[in-house]
Amino acid sequence: MTTARTATARTATGTGAARACDRETSITRSLLGYGVIAGPVYVGVSLTEALTRDGFDLTRHAWSLLANGDLGWIHIVNFVLAGAMTMTFAAGLRRAHGGGW
């Protein structure tokens, strides 16, 4: 008897073998997804800050200088968020690898 879930899995994979998408697999994929977006989020926020900050010149100043001043909290939150997403990605890699060496 073919269920809707099995039919969807067969269609998505293109093979006759059904792939079960259990909760553990979807959590691991979500954790790995944070690694994909960590870099673009960091660059996007930093670039937006650099282009909107008065007196900031991309050719002369490092992005880390955006953490100074009244709006520096935005860049600090950006650092923390990118670091947390990277650590979450590392946890996803460990889960995907199986937890061993």
Number of C-alpha atoms within 10 A of each C-alpha: 3 6 8 8 13 16 14 13 18 15 13 11 11 10 10 11 12 16 15 10 10 8 9 11 13 11 13 18 16 14 22 22 15 19 21 13 14 20 14 12 15 17 14 12 14 19 14 10 18 19 12 10 12 8 9 16 12 11 6 7 12 11 16 12 12 20 16 12 8 8 12 15 13 15 20 15 12 20 16 12 15 21 16 15 21 20 16 20 23 16 16 22 17 15 18 15 10 9 10 6 5
